[in-house]
Amino acid sequence: MRVGGRAEWLLEPARPEELVAAWRLARERGLDVRILGGGANLIVEDGLHPGVVIATDRMARVFRPGREEEGDGFEGGGEPTPRTGSAGEGEPLLVCWAGAGLPGLVRSARELGWSGLQGLVGVPGQLGGGVTMNAGGRWGELWDVVESVRLLIPEGALVERPRAACSPAYRDARLGECVVLGAVLRLAHGNRAEIGAEMRQYLAEKSAAQPVSEHSSGCVFRNPDPELSDGRGAGQLVADCGGKGLQEGAAMVSPKHGNFIVNRGGATSADVFRLIERVQTLVLETSGVHLEREAREWRLPQNANRPRRGLS
């Protein structure tokens, strides 16, 4: 969205164990801790945010099981060079750290000839946030291919949780306050050309319907219960009440899709939050449907100006 303030402390671990150490240290110091992935579905309030923000950008390793230290991995989901009789064969499993970019993972799976991620083409963000929110769309969700997840629980312990022990739902993996350190993805052998053709088709349809090239936080609202909305999604409800094109400052409801708010340049978080509330009120008054927010929000605490303890 390109809005928001600054972090009092920003830590950038390069490995999962460094993230765990940073988390435990911050909690020992009594500091609030937040995890920042790609920020693709996040709206940050302007101002100085007290406490610690741990960014996962550098935790971008992706590799096949047992190959972590053999140089057979690739950074950030970048496209690998498949080796004949090697990368494209064997079990189609990928071990991904939290900072692996979803667009790169989708491309990597295509290059390996592995099917299962093409429905996420055009979905921004990183693996950690994608798992936490069950990222996806009409062509599939990330949890369709998750075999297991490695989690840091709030108390600081590590747990491995298989897919069978999880209950992911629409835009919510139901992991509570756990932090995703990584995941194992189980794909399927496929045809590289056919996978690429699927991706091009999905991306063309998405680009025609959504403002993919503009600054936004993705879908702002969750799609409501179809029985309450006459089968209409959030974007259609906004469009039906004339919400497309509404503005607050430099924040605008996209004329292309009613469930996107875009930053036209220079918007503040206050502009965005006011516009979200205005759209919610408009939809409620015209349709009787209350739109729940899907985008995550980082608000300043009421005691944001109290003295803080350092990390050192």
C-alpha positions in Angstrom: 0.0 0.0 0.0 3.0 2.3 0.5 1.7 3.9 3.6 2.8 3.6 7.3 5.3 4.7 9.8 8.6 3.5 11.2 9.7 0.6 13.4 11.6 1.4 16.6 13.7 -1.8 16.1 14.0 -3.6 12.8 15.7 -7.0 12.9 16.5 -9.0 9.7 17.4 -12.6 10.5 19.0 -14.7 7.7 18.0 -18.1 9.1 15.1 -19.5 11.1 17.2 -20.0 14.2 18.2 -16.3 14.1 14.5 -15.3 14.0 13.8 -17.6 16.9 16.7 -16.0 18.9 15.5 -12.5 18.0 11.9 -13.4 19.1 13.0 -14.8 22.4 15.4 -11.9 23.2 12.7 -9.3 22.4 10.2 -11.1 24.6 12.7 -11.4 27.4 13.1 -7.6 27.2 9.4 -7.1 27.5 9.1 -5.7 24.0 6.2 -6.1 21.6 7.2 -8.2 18.6 5.7 -8.2 15.1 6.7 -10.3 12.1 6.9 -8.6 8.7 6.8 -10.7 5.5 6.2 -9.2 2.1 3.6 -6.8 3.5 1.3 -7.6 0.5 -1.9 -7.8 2.7 -0.9 -5.3 5.3 -1.8 -1.7 6.1 0.5 0.1 8.6 -0.6 3.1 10.5 1.6 6.2 10.2 3.9 7.0 13.2 6.6 5.4 15.2 5.7 1.8 16.1 7.3 0.8 19.5 8.9 -2.6 19.9 10.5 -5.0 17.5 9.6 -5.8 13.9 11.3 -8.9 12.6 11.5 -8.9 8.8 11.8 -12.3 7.0 13.2 -10.9 3.6 16.6 -12.6 4.1 15.1 -16.0 5.0 14.5 -16.8 1.4 15.9 -20.3 1.1 14.1 -23.0 -1.0 15.5 -26.5 -1.4 14.5 -30.1 -1.7 14.5 -32.3 1.4 18.0 -33.4 2.3 19.6 -30.9 0.0 19.9 -27.8 2.2 23.7 -27.8 2.5 24.4 -29.3 -0.9 24.1 -26.1 -3.0 21.0 -27.6 -4.8 18.7 -24.9 -3.5 17.9 -21.5 -4.8 17.3 -18.2 -3.1 13.9 -16.6 -2.7 12.2 -19.1 -4.9 14.3 -17.9 -7.8 14.1 -20.1 -10.9 16.4 -23.1 -10.6 18.2 -24.8 -13.5 16.7 -28.3 -13.6 19.3 -31.1 -14.0 18.3 -34.0 -16.2 17.4 -36.9 -14.1 17.7 -34.8 -10.9 15.6 -31.8 -10.2 12.6 -32.9 -12.2 12.5 -36.4 -10.8 12.0 -37.9 -7.4 9.4 -36.8 -4.9 8.1 -33.3 -5.8 8.8 -31.8 -2.4 10.1 -28.3 -1.6 11.3 -27.0 1.7 10.6 -23.3 1.9 11.7 -20.8 4.5 9.3 -18.0 5.6 10.8 -15.3 3.4 10.6 -17.2 0.1 8.6 -15.1 -2.4 5.4 -16.6 -3.7 5.9 -15.4 -7.3 9.4 -17.0 -7.4 8.0 -20.2 -5.9 5.4 -20.4 -8.6 8.0 -19.9 -11.3 10.4 -22.4 -9.8 7.7 -25.1 -9.7 7.0 -24.4 -13.4 10.6 -24.7 -14.3 10.8 -28.0 -12.4 7.7 -29.3 -14.2 5.9 -29.6 -10.9 2.2 -28.9 -10.7 0.2 -27.4 -7.8 1.3 -23.8 -7.5 0.1 -22.4 -10.8 -3.2 -21.2 -9.3 -1.2 -18.8 -7.2 0.3 -16.9 -10.1 0.1 -13.2 -9.5 -0.3 -13.6 -5.8 2.4 -11.4 -4.1 4.0 -11.8 -0.7 6.1 -14.5 1.0 5.7 -18.0 2.1 5.2 -17.2 5.8 2.4 -14.8 5.3 0.9 -16.9 2.5 0.7 -19.9 4.9 -0.7 -17.9 7.8 -3.5 -16.3 5.7 -4.0 -19.3 3.3 -3.2 -17.1 0.3 -4.8 -17.9 -3.0 -7.8 -17.2 -5.2 -10.3 -18.8 -7.5 -7.8 -21.2 -8.9 -6.4 -22.6 -5.7 -5.0 -21.9 -2.2 -1.5 -22.4 -0.8 -2.8 -24.9 1.8 -3.8 -27.2 -1.2 -0.1 -28.2 -1.3 1.2 -27.7 2.3 2.4 -31.0 3.7 3.7 -29.6 7.0 4.6 -26.4 8.7 7.3 -25.4 11.2 6.0 -23.0 13.8 7.4 -20.8 16.6 4.7 -20.7 19.3 4.3 -17.5 21.4 6.0 -19.1 24.4 9.2 -19.5 22.3 9.1 -23.3 21.6 9.3 -24.9 18.1 6.8 -27.3 16.8 6.4 -29.3 13.5 2.7 -29.6 12.5 1.6 -32.0 9.7 -1.2 -31.0 7.4 -3.6 -33.5 9.0 -3.2 -31.6 12.4 -4.2 -28.3 10.8 -7.6 -26.9 9.9 -7.0 -24.1 7.4 -10.0 -22.1 6.2 -10.8 -19.3 3.8 -8.0 -16.7 4.2 -7.1 -18.1 7.6 -4.8 -21.0 8.4 -6.1 -20.9 12.0 -2.6 -21.0 13.5 -3.4 -18.4 16.2 -0.4 -16.4 17.3 2.2 -18.9 16.0 4.9 -17.6 13.6 5.5 -19.6 10.5 9.2 -20.4 10.1 8.8 -22.5 7.0 6.8 -25.2 5.3 7.2 -28.3 3.2 5.2 -28.2 -0.1 4.1 -31.4 -1.8 3.5 -30.8 -5.5 2.9 -33.2 -8.4 4.8 -34.1 -11.5 3.4 -32.4 -14.6 4.2 -31.0 -18.0 6.2 -27.8 -18.0 4.5 -26.4 -21.1 1.0 -27.1 -19.9 1.8 -25.6 -16.5 3.1 -22.5 -18.1 0.1 -22.2 -20.4 -2.2 -22.4 -17.3 -0.2 -19.7 -15.6 -0.4 -17.3 -18.6 -4.2 -17.9 -18.8 -4.8 -17.2 -15.0 -2.5 -14.2 -15.0 -4.3 -12.7 -18.0 -7.7 -13.1 -16.4 -6.4 -11.6 -13.1 -4.8 -8.6 -14.9 -8.0 -7.9 -16.7 -10.0 -7.8 -13.5 -7.7 -6.5 -10.8 -5.3 -3.5 -10.4 -2.3 -5.7 -10.2 0.2 -3.0 -11.3 -1.0 -0.4 -8.7 0.0 -0.1 -5.0 -2.6 -1.8 -2.8 -2.9 -4.3 0.1 -4.7 -6.8 -2.1 -8.3 -7.6 -1.3 -9.4 -5.3 1.6 -12.5 -7.3 2.6 -13.3 -11.0 3.0 -16.0 -12.4 0.8 -19.2 -12.7 2.9 -21.4 -15.7 3.4 -23.1 -16.2 -0.1 -26.5 -16.7 1.7 -26.3 -13.3 3.2 -25.1 -11.5 0.1 -27.2 -13.2 -2.6 -24.0 -14.9 -3.9 -22.1 -11.7 -4.4 -18.5 -11.3 -3.4 -17.2 -8.3 -1.6 -16.0 -6.5 -4.8 -19.5 -6.9 -6.4 -21.2 -5.6 -3.3 -19.0 -2.5 -3.4 -19.6 -2.0 -7.1 -23.4 -2.5 -6.7 -23.6 0.4 -4.2 -21.5 2.7 -6.3 -18.4 2.4 -4.3 -15.9 2.1 -7.2 -13.9 5.3 -7.6 -14.6 6.7 -4.1 -11.7 8.6 -2.7 -10.3 9.8 0.6 -7.2 11.9 0.0 -5.0 10.0 -2.4 -6.6 6.6 -1.5 -9.2 5.4 -4.0 -11.4 2.4 -4.4 -10.2 0.9 -7.7 -12.5 1.5 -10.7 -11.3 -1.9 -11.8 -12.3 -3.9 -8.8 -14.4 -2.9 -5.8 -12.4 -4.9 -3.3 -9.1 -3.1 -3.9 -8.1 0.3 -2.5 -5.1 1.8 -4.3 -2.6 4.5 -3.4 -2.7 7.0 -6.2 0.5 8.6 -4.8 0.9 10.3 -1.4 -1.9 8.6 0.5 -1.6 8.4 4.3 -2.8 5.5 6.4 -5.5 7.8 7.7 -6.8 8.2 4.1 -6.9 4.4 3.7 -8.6 3.7 7.0 -11.3 6.4 6.5 -12.0 5.0 3.0 -12.3 1.5 4.4 -14.8 2.6 7.0 -16.7 4.7 4.4 -17.1 1.7 2.1 -18.2 -0.6 5.0 -20.9 1.9 6.0 -22.1 2.3 2.4 -22.3 -1.5 1.8 -24.1 -2.0 5.1 -26.7 0.7 4.4 -27.4 -0.5 0.9 -27.3 -4.3 1.2 -27.4 -5.0 4.9 -24.1 -6.9 4.7 -21.2 -6.1 7.0 -17.9 -6.5 5.2 -15.2 -8.0 7.4 -11.7 -6.8 6.8 -9.2 -9.2 5.2 -6.2 -7.0 5.0 -4.2 -7.0 8.3 -3.7 -3.7 10.1 -0.9 -2.6 12.3 -2.2 0.2 14.6 -0.3 2.2 17.1 -0.9 1.2 20.7 -2.5 3.8 23.0 0.8 3.9 25.0 3.0 4.3 22.0 4.9 7.2 23.6 6.0 5.5 26.8 9.7 4.8 27.3 11.0 1.6 25.9 13.7 -0.8 26.9 16.5 -1.5 24.4 17.7 -4.8 23.1 21.3 -4.4 24.1 
